[in-house]
Amino acid sequence: MNIAANDLLAEHTQRARQMRVEDIDVVDGALYQDGTWMPYFERLRAEDPVHYFENGRFGPNWAITKFEDIMEVEKDWRLFSSDVDWGGVLIWQKAPENRLRSLISSDPPSHSVKRKAVQTVVHPRRLQQMDQLVRERTIKLIEDLPLNETFNWVEKVSIPLTTLTLATIFGFPMEHRHLLTHWSEVAFADLLGDCDTIKTEEDRAVELNKCLETFLELRAERRRTGETDDLLSILTHSEAYRDVDDKELLGNLITLIVGGNETTRNTMSGSVLFLNQFPEEARKLRQNPDLINSMVCESIRFQSPILAFRRTATRDTVLRGKQIKQGDRLVLWYVSGNRDSEIIENPDQFIIDRDDPRKHVSFGGGVHRCVGNRVAEMQLRILWEELLKHDLQVEVVGEPRRPYNLFVHGYTDLPVQVRSLAG
């Protein structure tokens, strides 16, 4: 972090301490774009961990900011619904006719049936089969990286590697795989930011309709050619998805595309940044490559690649002494739960050899725990295994750029230089 970034964080830290706690509003994409969100959540966790916003950008909601409260809400799907009929999982409110039912915006028993069908593509045996393919692609990519030249790690490494894997899982045509990244960005682009992909909601609708049309064509082709072992085949042939209408198909496509892309892609960039910001941890990793698995989990915690999801109370209840009314929206701020000092020691430090590195909420919990979490961990593990085997050091040489966004916590640019540590 450079001097200007440090000064900006110090300014926000002072502001967070001085303002009234009831005036704190974390529904502001600029906080995550600038990397200044931490002191506001620190204040909320300490003084008002179940915090009511009366006049936020997207209307009244409860900010749930502590680890155990987030997990309590996650685990009780009957009381705290994800279902589209209750509003779904996004922070912003959509009119009922514009909501898309999907795997994550439905509750059991419907959710259980659809999740079970999808889980077959991320079964441990399937991941073992994918391991070698992902490794071969990773090796080829890093061996082609320029040495001692500045480039954008996001564009040259994080996006290509995750998109290749996502296209393989879907059974999507490799020559058009860039569309998966494009649709992922379109789906949750925040129009208040400087958005390169779309400018209006009409643009978003047009692009997502192109996504639907493409997959409808692929699904029709898959019906003619027969069943395979990829995700597109499941969306085509499985009983769980065979009869879903086009609107629900699109909802599931966006869920699976974003879930398969954003978590891995942004942690892939974040892990490079964190090892530069905490050089002692980089030394630990080089001295003991067995720490890679732990480092991957710590990177996912520290990055929190999905900022938050929402739930809706299905009846009156009480949470940490606060009266929650039926229909109230609760926003589960994973980015805050992952910095809860009551659960995680020194949470603002990146420590790759923690005793329990999987203690984080980046993948959610309960019935909606991220179905592709092991795929994300596999890709990150392989990347770092190969970087160490090739004796390469990735040095960050400029400030990262992040998107203005209230869903995805990621990067658009990370300027780096790769250096060989071999003789």
TORKOLVO-111267 format. One record per residue (C-alpha): x, y, z; residue in one letter. Coordinates in Angstrom, 1 decimal, always signed. Example, Ala and Ser with C-alpha at 12.3 -4.5 7.8 and 13.67 -1.06 7.14 Angstrom:
% TORKOLVO-111267
px +12.3 | py -4.5 | pz +7.8 | r A
px +13.7 | py -1.1 | pz +7.1 | r S
***
This chain:
% TORKOLVO-111267
px +0.0 | py +0.0 | pz +0.0 | r M
px +1.5 | py +3.3 | pz -1.0 | r N
px +1.5 | py +6.6 | pz +1.0 | r I
px -1.6 | py +7.9 | pz -0.7 | r A
px -3.5 | py +4.7 | pz +0.0 | r A
px -2.3 | py +4.7 | pz +3.6 | r N
px -3.4 | py +8.3 | pz +4.1 | r D
px -6.8 | py +7.6 | pz +2.6 | r L
px -7.3 | py +4.6 | pz +5.0 | r L
px -6.1 | py +6.8 | pz +7.9 | r A
px -8.7 | py +9.4 | pz +7.0 | r E
px -11.5 | py +6.9 | pz +6.9 | r H
px -10.4 | py +5.3 | pz +10.1 | r T
px -10.6 | py +8.7 | pz +11.8 | r Q
px -14.0 | py +9.3 | pz +10.2 | r R
px -15.4 | py +5.9 | pz +11.3 | r A
px -14.3 | py +6.6 | pz +14.9 | r R
px -15.9 | py +10.1 | pz +15.0 | r Q
px -19.2 | py +9.6 | pz +13.4 | r M
px -22.3 | py +8.4 | pz +15.2 | r R
px -22.6 | py +4.6 | pz +14.9 | r V
px -26.2 | py +4.9 | pz +13.6 | r E
px -24.9 | py +7.0 | pz +10.7 | r D
px -22.5 | py +4.3 | pz +9.4 | r I
px -23.5 | py +3.0 | pz +6.0 | r D
px -21.4 | py +0.3 | pz +4.5 | r V
px -23.7 | py +0.0 | pz +1.4 | r V
px -21.2 | py +2.2 | pz -0.6 | r D
px -19.2 | py +0.7 | pz -3.4 | r G
px -16.5 | py +3.3 | pz -3.0 | r A
px -15.4 | py +1.8 | pz +0.3 | r L
px -14.5 | py -1.5 | pz -1.5 | r Y
px -13.1 | py +0.2 | pz -4.5 | r Q
px -10.7 | py +2.3 | pz -2.4 | r D
px -10.0 | py -0.4 | pz +0.2 | r G
px -11.3 | py +1.7 | pz +3.1 | r T
px -14.1 | py -0.5 | pz +4.4 | r W
px -12.3 | py -2.0 | pz +7.4 | r M
px -12.7 | py +0.7 | pz +10.1 | r P
px -16.5 | py +1.0 | pz +9.5 | r Y
px -17.0 | py -2.7 | pz +10.0 | r F
px -14.7 | py -2.7 | pz +13.0 | r E
px -16.8 | py -0.1 | pz +14.7 | r R
px -20.1 | py -2.0 | pz +13.9 | r L
px -18.7 | py -5.3 | pz +15.2 | r R
px -17.7 | py -3.6 | pz +18.4 | r A
px -20.7 | py -1.5 | pz +19.1 | r E
px -23.7 | py -2.5 | pz +16.9 | r D
px -23.1 | py -5.9 | pz +15.2 | r P
px -26.7 | py -6.3 | pz +14.2 | r V
px -27.1 | py -2.8 | pz +12.7 | r H
px -30.3 | py -1.3 | pz +11.2 | r Y
px -30.0 | py +0.9 | pz +8.1 | r F
px -33.2 | py +3.0 | pz +7.8 | r E
px -32.3 | py +4.9 | pz +4.6 | r N
px -29.6 | py +2.9 | pz +2.8 | r G
px -29.1 | py +3.0 | pz -0.9 | r R
px -31.3 | py -0.1 | pz -1.3 | r F
px -33.8 | py +0.6 | pz +1.5 | r G
px -34.0 | py -0.6 | pz +5.1 | r P
px -31.9 | py -3.6 | pz +6.0 | r N
px -30.0 | py -5.2 | pz +8.9 | r W
px -26.2 | py -5.4 | pz +8.6 | r A
px -25.0 | py -8.6 | pz +10.1 | r I
px -21.3 | py -8.2 | pz +10.7 | r T
px -20.0 | py -10.8 | pz +13.2 | r K
px -18.9 | py -14.3 | pz +12.3 | r F
px -21.2 | py -16.3 | pz +14.6 | r E
px -24.3 | py -14.2 | pz +13.7 | r D
px -23.6 | py -14.7 | pz +10.0 | r I
px -23.4 | py -18.5 | pz +10.6 | r M
px -26.5 | py -18.6 | pz +12.7 | r E
px -28.5 | py -16.9 | pz +10.0 | r V
px -26.9 | py -19.1 | pz +7.2 | r E
px -27.8 | py -22.3 | pz +9.0 | r K
px -31.5 | py -21.5 | pz +9.7 | r D
px -33.0 | py -21.4 | pz +6.1 | r W
px -36.5 | py -21.8 | pz +7.5 | r R
px -36.3 | py -18.6 | pz +9.5 | r L
px -34.0 | py -16.7 | pz +7.2 | r F
px -34.9 | py -17.4 | pz +3.6 | r S
px -32.9 | py -17.2 | pz +0.4 | r S
px -35.9 | py -17.9 | pz -1.8 | r D
px -36.8 | py -15.6 | pz -4.6 | r V
px -40.4 | py -15.4 | pz -3.3 | r D
px -39.0 | py -13.7 | pz -0.2 | r W
px -36.7 | py -11.5 | pz -2.4 | r G
px -33.7 | py -13.7 | pz -3.1 | r G
px -30.1 | py -13.2 | pz -2.0 | r V
px -29.0 | py -9.8 | pz -3.5 | r L
px -28.7 | py -6.7 | pz -1.4 | r I
px -30.7 | py -4.7 | pz -3.8 | r W
px -34.5 | py -5.1 | pz -4.2 | r Q
px -35.9 | py -6.2 | pz -7.5 | r K
px -39.5 | py -6.1 | pz -8.6 | r A
px -41.0 | py -9.7 | pz -8.3 | r P
px -41.3 | py -9.9 | pz -12.1 | r E
px -37.6 | py -9.2 | pz -12.5 | r N
px -36.3 | py -11.7 | pz -10.0 | r R
px -34.6 | py -14.8 | pz -11.2 | r L
px -35.0 | py -18.1 | pz -9.4 | r R
px -31.8 | py -20.1 | pz -9.1 | r S
px -29.9 | py -22.6 | pz -7.0 | r L
px -28.9 | py -20.0 | pz -4.5 | r I
px -32.3 | py -18.1 | pz -4.5 | r S
px -34.4 | py -21.1 | pz -3.5 | r S
px -34.8 | py -23.0 | pz -0.3 | r D
px -35.2 | py -26.8 | pz +0.4 | r P
px -36.7 | py -29.0 | pz -0.8 | r P
px -36.3 | py -27.5 | pz -4.3 | r S
px -32.8 | py -26.3 | pz -3.5 | r H
px -31.6 | py -29.7 | pz -2.2 | r S
px -32.6 | py -31.5 | pz -5.4 | r V
px -30.9 | py -29.0 | pz -7.7 | r K
px -27.8 | py -28.8 | pz -5.6 | r R
px -27.4 | py -32.6 | pz -5.5 | r K
px -27.6 | py -32.7 | pz -9.3 | r A
px -24.9 | py -30.0 | pz -9.7 | r V
px -22.6 | py -31.5 | pz -7.1 | r Q
px -21.7 | py -34.4 | pz -9.4 | r T
px -19.5 | py -32.2 | pz -11.5 | r V
px -17.4 | py -31.2 | pz -8.4 | r V
px -17.2 | py -34.7 | pz -6.9 | r H
px -13.7 | py -35.5 | pz -5.5 | r P
px -13.2 | py -38.1 | pz -8.3 | r R
px -14.1 | py -35.5 | pz -10.9 | r R
px -11.7 | py -33.0 | pz -9.4 | r L
px -8.9 | py -35.7 | pz -9.4 | r Q
px -9.5 | py -36.1 | pz -13.1 | r Q
px -9.4 | py -32.3 | pz -13.7 | r M
px -6.3 | py -31.8 | pz -11.7 | r D
px -3.9 | py -32.9 | pz -14.4 | r Q
px -5.6 | py -30.8 | pz -17.1 | r L
px -5.6 | py -27.7 | pz -14.9 | r V
px -2.0 | py -28.3 | pz -14.1 | r R
px -1.0 | py -28.6 | pz -17.7 | r E
px -2.7 | py -25.4 | pz -18.6 | r R
px -1.2 | py -23.6 | pz -15.6 | r T
px +2.3 | py -24.7 | pz -16.5 | r I
px +1.9 | py -23.6 | pz -20.1 | r K
px +0.6 | py -20.2 | pz -19.0 | r L
px +3.3 | py -19.4 | pz -16.5 | r I
px +6.1 | py -20.7 | pz -18.7 | r E
px +4.9 | py -18.1 | pz -21.3 | r D
px +4.9 | py -15.2 | pz -18.9 | r L
px +7.3 | py -12.4 | pz -19.7 | r P
px +10.1 | py -12.0 | pz -17.2 | r L
px +11.1 | py -8.7 | pz -15.7 | r N
px +8.3 | py -6.9 | pz -17.7 | r E
px +5.3 | py -5.1 | pz -16.1 | r T
px +1.9 | py -6.7 | pz -17.0 | r F
px -1.6 | py -6.9 | pz -15.5 | r N
px -1.8 | py -10.2 | pz -13.5 | r W
px -5.6 | py -10.1 | pz -13.7 | r V
px -5.7 | py -10.1 | pz -17.4 | r E
px -2.8 | py -12.4 | pz -18.1 | r K
px -3.2 | py -15.0 | pz -15.4 | r V
px -6.3 | py -14.8 | pz -13.2 | r S
px -8.9 | py -14.4 | pz -16.0 | r I
px -7.4 | py -16.9 | pz -18.4 | r P
px -6.9 | py -19.7 | pz -15.9 | r L
px -10.3 | py -19.4 | pz -14.3 | r T
px -12.1 | py -19.1 | pz -17.6 | r T
px -10.5 | py -22.2 | pz -19.0 | r L
px -11.6 | py -24.2 | pz -16.0 | r T
px -15.1 | py -22.8 | pz -16.0 | r L
px -15.5 | py -23.6 | pz -19.7 | r A
px -14.3 | py -27.2 | pz -19.0 | r T
px -16.8 | py -27.7 | pz -16.2 | r I
px -19.6 | py -26.3 | pz -18.3 | r F
px -18.6 | py -28.1 | pz -21.5 | r G
px -18.7 | py -24.7 | pz -23.1 | r F
px -17.0 | py -24.1 | pz -26.5 | r P
px -13.4 | py -23.2 | pz -25.8 | r M
px -13.2 | py -20.8 | pz -28.7 | r E
px -15.9 | py -18.7 | pz -27.1 | r H
px -14.9 | py -19.0 | pz -23.4 | r R
px -14.3 | py -15.3 | pz -23.1 | r H
px -18.1 | py -14.9 | pz -23.1 | r L
px -18.3 | py -16.6 | pz -19.7 | r L
px -16.1 | py -13.9 | pz -18.2 | r T
px -18.1 | py -11.2 | pz -20.0 | r H
px -21.4 | py -12.4 | pz -18.7 | r W
px -20.1 | py -12.8 | pz -15.2 | r S
px -19.0 | py -9.1 | pz -15.2 | r E
px -22.3 | py -8.0 | pz -16.8 | r V
px -24.5 | py -9.8 | pz -14.3 | r A
px -23.3 | py -7.8 | pz -11.3 | r F
px -21.8 | py -4.7 | pz -12.7 | r A
px -22.7 | py -1.7 | pz -10.6 | r D
px -23.8 | py +1.1 | pz -12.8 | r L
px -22.8 | py +3.8 | pz -10.3 | r L
px -19.2 | py +2.9 | pz -11.0 | r G
px -17.1 | py +3.5 | pz -14.1 | r D
px -18.4 | py +0.4 | pz -15.8 | r C
px -16.7 | py -0.7 | pz -19.0 | r D
px -19.1 | py -3.5 | pz -19.8 | r T
px -22.6 | py -1.9 | pz -19.7 | r I
px -24.0 | py +1.6 | pz -19.2 | r K
px -27.7 | py +0.9 | pz -18.5 | r T
px -30.0 | py -1.8 | pz -17.2 | r E
px -31.3 | py -2.2 | pz -20.7 | r E
px -27.7 | py -3.1 | pz -21.8 | r D
px -27.6 | py -5.6 | pz -19.0 | r R
px -30.8 | py -7.2 | pz -20.1 | r A
px -29.6 | py -7.4 | pz -23.7 | r V
px -26.4 | py -9.1 | pz -22.8 | r E
px -27.9 | py -11.6 | pz -20.4 | r L
px -30.5 | py -12.5 | pz -23.1 | r N
px -27.5 | py -13.3 | pz -25.3 | r K
px -26.2 | py -15.6 | pz -22.6 | r C
px -29.6 | py -17.3 | pz -22.4 | r L
px -29.9 | py -17.7 | pz -26.2 | r E
px -26.4 | py -19.1 | pz -26.4 | r T
px -27.1 | py -21.7 | pz -23.8 | r F
px -30.5 | py -22.6 | pz -25.2 | r L
px -28.7 | py -23.4 | pz -28.5 | r E
px -26.1 | py -25.4 | pz -26.7 | r L
px -28.7 | py -27.3 | pz -24.7 | r R
px -30.6 | py -28.1 | pz -27.9 | r A
px -27.4 | py -29.5 | pz -29.4 | r E
px -26.7 | py -31.5 | pz -26.2 | r R
px -30.2 | py -33.0 | pz -26.5 | r R
px -29.3 | py -34.2 | pz -29.9 | r R
px -25.8 | py -35.5 | pz -29.1 | r T
px -26.6 | py -37.2 | pz -25.8 | r G
px -25.5 | py -37.0 | pz -22.2 | r E
px -21.9 | py -36.2 | pz -21.0 | r T
px -20.4 | py -35.5 | pz -17.6 | r D
px -20.3 | py -31.7 | pz -17.7 | r D
px -22.5 | py -29.0 | pz -16.2 | r L
px -24.3 | py -28.3 | pz -19.4 | r L
px -25.4 | py -31.9 | pz -19.6 | r S
px -26.8 | py -31.7 | pz -16.1 | r I
px -28.8 | py -28.6 | pz -17.0 | r L
px -30.1 | py -30.4 | pz -20.1 | r T
px -30.7 | py -34.0 | pz -19.0 | r H
px -31.1 | py -34.2 | pz -15.2 | r S
px -34.6 | py -34.4 | pz -13.8 | r E
px -33.8 | py -31.5 | pz -11.5 | r A
px -33.3 | py -29.0 | pz -14.3 | r Y
px -35.0 | py -30.6 | pz -17.3 | r R
px -38.3 | py -28.7 | pz -17.0 | r D
px -37.1 | py -25.3 | pz -15.7 | r V
px -38.4 | py -22.4 | pz -17.7 | r D
px -36.0 | py -20.0 | pz -19.5 | r D
px -36.1 | py -17.4 | pz -16.7 | r K
px -35.0 | py -20.0 | pz -14.1 | r E
px -32.4 | py -21.4 | pz -16.5 | r L
px -30.8 | py -18.0 | pz -16.8 | r L
px -30.8 | py -17.5 | pz -13.1 | r G
px -29.0 | py -20.8 | pz -12.6 | r N
px -26.5 | py -20.0 | pz -15.4 | r L
px -25.6 | py -16.6 | pz -13.9 | r I
px -25.3 | py -18.2 | pz -10.5 | r T
px -23.0 | py -21.0 | pz -11.7 | r L
px -20.9 | py -18.7 | pz -14.0 | r I
px -20.3 | py -16.1 | pz -11.3 | r V
px -19.7 | py -18.7 | pz -8.6 | r G
px -17.2 | py -20.5 | pz -10.8 | r G
px -15.4 | py -17.3 | pz -11.9 | r N
px -15.3 | py -14.6 | pz -9.3 | r E
px -14.2 | py -16.5 | pz -6.2 | r T
px -11.2 | py -18.0 | pz -7.8 | r T
px -10.3 | py -15.2 | pz -10.2 | r R
px -10.2 | py -12.5 | pz -7.5 | r N
px -8.5 | py -14.7 | pz -4.8 | r T
px -5.9 | py -15.6 | pz -7.5 | r M
px -5.0 | py -11.9 | pz -7.7 | r S
px -5.4 | py -11.3 | pz -4.0 | r G
px -3.0 | py -14.0 | pz -3.0 | r S
px -0.3 | py -12.3 | pz -5.1 | r V
px -1.0 | py -9.0 | pz -3.5 | r L
px -1.1 | py -10.3 | pz +0.1 | r F
px +2.2 | py -12.2 | pz -0.2 | r L
px +3.7 | py -8.9 | pz -1.4 | r N
px +2.1 | py -6.9 | pz +1.5 | r Q
px +3.3 | py -9.5 | pz +4.0 | r F
px +6.8 | py -10.5 | pz +2.8 | r P
px +7.5 | py -12.7 | pz +5.9 | r E
px +4.6 | py -14.9 | pz +4.9 | r E
px +6.1 | py -15.2 | pz +1.4 | r A
px +9.4 | py -16.3 | pz +2.9 | r R
px +7.5 | py -18.9 | pz +5.0 | r K
px +5.9 | py -20.3 | pz +1.9 | r L
px +9.1 | py -20.5 | pz +0.0 | r R
px +10.8 | py -22.3 | pz +2.8 | r Q
px +7.9 | py -24.7 | pz +3.4 | r N
px +5.7 | py -25.3 | pz +0.2 | r P
px +3.6 | py -27.7 | pz +2.4 | r D
px +1.9 | py -24.5 | pz +3.6 | r L
px +0.3 | py -23.9 | pz +0.1 | r I
px -3.1 | py -25.4 | pz +1.1 | r N
px -3.2 | py -23.3 | pz +4.3 | r S
px -2.1 | py -20.2 | pz +2.3 | r M
px -4.9 | py -20.7 | pz -0.2 | r V
px -7.5 | py -20.9 | pz +2.6 | r C
px -6.1 | py -17.8 | pz +4.3 | r E
px -6.1 | py -15.9 | pz +0.9 | r S
px -9.8 | py -16.8 | pz +0.5 | r I
px -10.5 | py -15.5 | pz +4.0 | r R
px -8.5 | py -12.3 | pz +3.6 | r F
px -9.9 | py -11.5 | pz +0.2 | r Q
px -13.6 | py -12.3 | pz +0.9 | r S
px -14.3 | py -12.4 | pz -2.9 | r P
px -18.0 | py -12.1 | pz -2.4 | r I
px -18.8 | py -9.2 | pz -0.1 | r L
px -22.3 | py -10.1 | pz +1.1 | r A
px -25.5 | py -12.0 | pz +0.5 | r F
px -28.9 | py -11.2 | pz +1.9 | r R
px -31.6 | py -13.2 | pz +3.7 | r R
px -35.2 | py -12.3 | pz +4.6 | r T
px -36.9 | py -13.1 | pz +7.9 | r A
px -39.9 | py -15.3 | pz +7.4 | r T
px -41.3 | py -14.5 | pz +10.8 | r R
px -40.7 | py -12.2 | pz +13.8 | r D
px -37.5 | py -13.2 | pz +15.7 | r T
px -34.7 | py -11.8 | pz +17.8 | r V
px -31.0 | py -11.7 | pz +16.9 | r L
px -28.4 | py -10.5 | pz +19.4 | r R
px -31.2 | py -8.7 | pz +21.2 | r G
px -32.6 | py -6.9 | pz +18.2 | r K
px -36.2 | py -7.3 | pz +17.2 | r Q
px -36.3 | py -8.6 | pz +13.6 | r I
px -39.7 | py -8.4 | pz +11.9 | r K
px -41.1 | py -10.7 | pz +9.3 | r Q
px -40.1 | py -9.5 | pz +5.9 | r G
px -37.0 | py -7.7 | pz +7.2 | r D
px -33.9 | py -8.0 | pz +5.0 | r R
px -30.6 | py -9.1 | pz +6.6 | r L
px -27.3 | py -8.6 | pz +4.8 | r V
px -24.6 | py -11.0 | pz +5.8 | r L
px -21.4 | py -9.1 | pz +5.4 | r W
px -18.8 | py -11.9 | pz +4.8 | r Y
px -16.1 | py -9.4 | pz +4.4 | r V
px -16.7 | py -8.3 | pz +8.0 | r S
px -17.2 | py -11.8 | pz +9.5 | r G
px -13.8 | py -12.7 | pz +8.2 | r N
px -12.2 | py -10.0 | pz +10.3 | r R
px -14.0 | py -10.8 | pz +13.5 | r D
px -11.3 | py -10.8 | pz +16.3 | r S
px -13.5 | py -12.9 | pz +18.6 | r E
px -13.2 | py -15.8 | pz +16.2 | r I
px -10.0 | py -15.2 | pz +14.3 | r I
px -6.8 | py -14.1 | pz +16.1 | r E
px -5.2 | py -11.0 | pz +14.5 | r N
px -7.7 | py -11.0 | pz +11.7 | r P
px -6.2 | py -8.1 | pz +9.9 | r D
px -2.9 | py -9.9 | pz +9.5 | r Q
px -2.4 | py -12.3 | pz +6.6 | r F
px -1.0 | py -15.4 | pz +8.3 | r I
px -0.5 | py -18.5 | pz +6.2 | r I
px +0.2 | py -21.0 | pz +8.9 | r D
px -2.9 | py -20.5 | pz +11.1 | r R
px -4.1 | py -23.5 | pz +13.2 | r D
px -7.5 | py -23.6 | pz +11.5 | r D
px -7.2 | py -21.8 | pz +8.1 | r P
px -10.6 | py -23.0 | pz +7.0 | r R
px -12.3 | py -20.9 | pz +9.7 | r K
px -13.8 | py -18.3 | pz +7.4 | r H
px -17.2 | py -17.4 | pz +6.0 | r V
px -16.1 | py -16.7 | pz +2.4 | r S
px -18.0 | py -19.8 | pz +1.2 | r F
px -21.1 | py -19.1 | pz +3.3 | r G
px -22.6 | py -21.9 | pz +5.4 | r G
px -25.5 | py -24.2 | pz +5.9 | r G
px -27.4 | py -25.5 | pz +2.9 | r V
px -26.1 | py -22.7 | pz +0.7 | r H
px -22.4 | py -23.2 | pz +1.3 | r R
px -20.6 | py -22.7 | pz -2.0 | r C
px -20.9 | py -25.9 | pz -4.1 | r V
px -17.7 | py -25.1 | pz -6.0 | r G
px -15.4 | py -24.3 | pz -3.1 | r N
px -13.1 | py -27.3 | pz -3.7 | r R
px -12.7 | py -26.3 | pz -7.4 | r V
px -11.6 | py -22.8 | pz -6.3 | r A
px -9.1 | py -24.2 | pz -3.8 | r E
px -7.8 | py -26.7 | pz -6.4 | r M
px -7.0 | py -24.0 | pz -9.0 | r Q
px -5.3 | py -21.8 | pz -6.4 | r L
px -3.3 | py -24.6 | pz -5.0 | r R
px -2.0 | py -25.7 | pz -8.5 | r I
px -1.1 | py -22.2 | pz -9.4 | r L
px +1.1 | py -21.7 | pz -6.4 | r W
px +2.6 | py -25.2 | pz -6.6 | r E
px +3.8 | py -24.5 | pz -10.1 | r E
px +5.0 | py -20.9 | pz -9.3 | r L
px +7.2 | py -22.4 | pz -6.6 | r L
px +8.4 | py -25.3 | pz -8.7 | r K
px +9.3 | py -22.9 | pz -11.5 | r H
px +11.2 | py -20.8 | pz -8.9 | r D
px +9.3 | py -17.6 | pz -9.8 | r L
px +8.6 | py -14.6 | pz -7.7 | r Q
px +5.6 | py -12.4 | pz -8.5 | r V
px +6.4 | py -8.8 | pz -7.5 | r E
px +3.6 | py -6.2 | pz -7.3 | r V
px +4.9 | py -3.0 | pz -8.9 | r V
px +1.9 | py -0.7 | pz -8.7 | r G
px -1.3 | py -0.1 | pz -6.9 | r E
px -4.2 | py -2.5 | pz -7.6 | r P
px -7.4 | py -1.2 | pz -9.2 | r R
px -10.7 | py -2.5 | pz -7.9 | r R
px -14.2 | py -2.2 | pz -9.3 | r P
px -17.0 | py -0.1 | pz -7.8 | r Y
px -19.2 | py -2.9 | pz -6.7 | r N
px -21.4 | py -4.1 | pz -3.8 | r L
px -21.3 | py -7.8 | pz -4.6 | r F
px -17.9 | py -8.8 | pz -6.1 | r V
px -14.8 | py -7.9 | pz -4.1 | r H
px -12.1 | py -8.1 | pz -6.7 | r G
px -9.6 | py -6.5 | pz -9.0 | r Y
px -9.5 | py -5.1 | pz -12.5 | r T
px -5.7 | py -4.4 | pz -12.5 | r D
px -2.8 | py -5.7 | pz -10.6 | r L
px +0.5 | py -4.6 | pz -12.1 | r P
px +3.3 | py -7.1 | pz -11.5 | r V
px +6.7 | py -8.3 | pz -12.7 | r Q
px +7.7 | py -11.9 | pz -12.6 | r V
px +11.3 | py -12.7 | pz -11.7 | r R
px +13.2 | py -15.9 | pz -11.9 | r S
px +14.9 | py -16.9 | pz -8.6 | r L
px +17.0 | py -19.6 | pz -10.4 | r A
px +20.6 | py -18.8 | pz -10.8 | r G
***
